Amino acid sequence: MRLPRKGILIRIVLYGSAISYFGWHALKRYQLEQSQSERAKQIEQVGGIPTFEITPEQARELGIDVDDEGHIVSPKQPAVEPNAAKAPATTSAPGPVAPKPPPKPPATPDAGHNPPDDPGGDAKSQPNRR
């Protein structure tokens, strides 16, 4: 059997390797997207809160009391003193506070605007512009 011409062999090697390379990356990306969508579905099934399973030893390290089967015995809650003094929400100034003065009105109705000398604006009164 005779081999094809050299040009055809070079094209097969170049295009074959390029297609294989990009196909492999596309497959990896597809697998990643599938795993992310499956994880999103699992989170939706739980109610939008991501959950993790941990061993009873890990729970004890986190400070959660569990029995040998892994059920929570009594969660530790931070101690809150019911008679704790609260800071006042607002503080009063030592004297009366003067209200802010209103903003100053503009000097003229069209402040910042330079009106033309000839308000009529016909072409004869305007200088010749090119």
C-alpha positions as CSV (number, residue, x, y, z in Angstrom):
1,M,0.0,0.0,0.0
2,R,1.3,3.4,-1.0
3,L,1.2,6.3,1.5
4,P,-0.6,9.6,0.5
5,R,1.4,12.6,-0.5
6,K,3.5,14.5,2.0
7,G,1.2,17.6,2.1
8,I,-1.8,15.5,3.0
9,L,0.0,13.7,5.8
10,I,1.1,17.1,7.2
11,R,-2.4,18.4,7.1
12,I,-3.7,15.3,8.8
13,V,-1.2,15.6,11.6
14,L,-1.8,19.4,12.1
15,Y,-5.5,19.4,11.9
16,G,-6.0,16.2,13.8
17,S,-3.9,17.4,16.7
18,A,-5.6,20.8,16.8
19,I,-9.1,19.2,16.7
20,S,-8.1,16.7,19.4
21,Y,-6.7,19.5,21.6
22,F,-9.7,21.7,21.4
23,G,-12.1,18.8,21.7
24,W,-10.4,17.7,24.9
25,H,-10.7,21.2,26.4
26,A,-14.3,21.4,25.3
27,L,-15.0,18.0,27.0
28,K,-13.4,19.2,30.2
29,R,-15.4,22.4,30.2
30,Y,-18.6,20.5,29.5
31,Q,-17.9,18.1,32.5
32,L,-17.2,21.1,34.7
33,E,-20.5,22.8,33.7
34,Q,-22.4,19.6,34.3
35,S,-21.0,19.2,37.8
36,Q,-21.8,22.8,38.7
37,S,-25.4,22.4,37.4
38,E,-25.8,19.2,39.5
39,R,-24.5,21.0,42.5
40,A,-26.9,23.9,41.9
41,K,-29.8,21.5,41.7
42,Q,-28.7,19.8,45.0
43,I,-28.6,23.2,46.7
44,E,-32.1,24.1,45.4
45,Q,-33.4,20.8,46.7
46,V,-32.2,21.6,50.2
47,G,-33.8,25.1,50.1
48,G,-31.1,27.3,48.9
49,I,-28.7,26.7,51.8
50,P,-25.6,24.7,51.1
51,T,-25.3,21.8,53.5
52,F,-22.3,19.7,54.5
53,E,-22.0,16.4,56.2
54,I,-19.4,16.2,59.0
55,T,-18.4,13.5,61.3
56,P,-19.2,13.6,65.0
57,E,-15.5,14.2,65.8
58,Q,-15.5,17.3,63.5
59,A,-18.8,18.5,65.2
60,R,-17.2,18.2,68.6
61,E,-14.1,20.2,67.3
62,L,-16.6,22.9,66.2
63,G,-18.1,23.0,69.7
64,I,-21.4,21.1,68.9
65,D,-22.5,18.5,71.5
66,V,-23.4,15.3,69.6
67,D,-24.0,11.7,70.7
68,D,-22.2,8.7,69.2
69,E,-24.7,8.4,66.3
70,G,-24.1,12.1,65.3
71,H,-27.4,13.6,66.6
72,I,-27.2,17.0,68.2
73,V,-27.7,16.8,71.9
74,S,-27.8,20.5,72.8
75,P,-26.4,23.3,70.7
76,K,-24.3,25.8,72.5
77,Q,-25.8,29.3,72.4
78,P,-24.0,32.4,73.4
79,A,-24.9,33.8,76.8
80,V,-27.0,37.0,76.6
81,E,-27.6,39.0,79.7
82,P,-31.3,40.2,79.7
83,N,-30.4,43.3,81.8
84,A,-27.5,44.5,79.6
85,A,-27.3,48.3,79.5
86,K,-27.9,49.6,76.0
87,A,-26.3,52.8,74.7
88,P,-28.7,55.6,73.8
89,A,-29.6,55.6,70.2
90,T,-29.1,59.4,69.8
91,T,-27.1,61.9,71.7
92,S,-28.2,65.5,72.3
93,A,-26.1,68.5,71.6
94,P,-25.2,70.7,74.6
95,G,-27.0,73.7,73.1
96,P,-29.6,74.5,70.5
97,V,-28.7,73.6,67.0
98,A,-29.2,76.2,64.3
99,P,-30.9,75.0,61.1
100,K,-29.0,75.2,57.9
101,P,-29.5,78.4,55.8
102,P,-31.4,77.9,52.6
103,P,-29.3,77.9,49.4
104,K,-28.7,81.3,47.7
105,P,-30.9,81.9,44.6
106,P,-29.0,82.6,41.3
107,A,-28.2,86.3,40.7
108,T,-30.1,86.4,37.4
109,P,-32.7,84.1,35.8
110,D,-30.2,82.9,33.2
111,A,-27.1,82.7,35.4
112,G,-24.1,81.5,33.6
113,H,-25.5,82.3,30.2
114,N,-24.1,85.1,28.0
115,P,-27.0,86.4,26.0
116,P,-26.2,87.7,22.4
117,D,-26.1,91.4,21.8
118,D,-28.9,91.2,19.3
119,P,-31.8,89.2,20.6
120,G,-33.5,89.2,17.2
121,G,-30.8,87.0,15.7
122,D,-31.4,87.8,12.0
123,A,-28.5,87.1,9.6
124,K,-27.9,90.8,8.7
125,S,-27.1,91.8,12.3
126,Q,-24.6,89.0,12.7
127,P,-21.0,89.4,11.5
128,N,-20.0,87.4,8.4
129,R,-18.7,84.0,9.5
130,R,-17.0,81.5,7.4
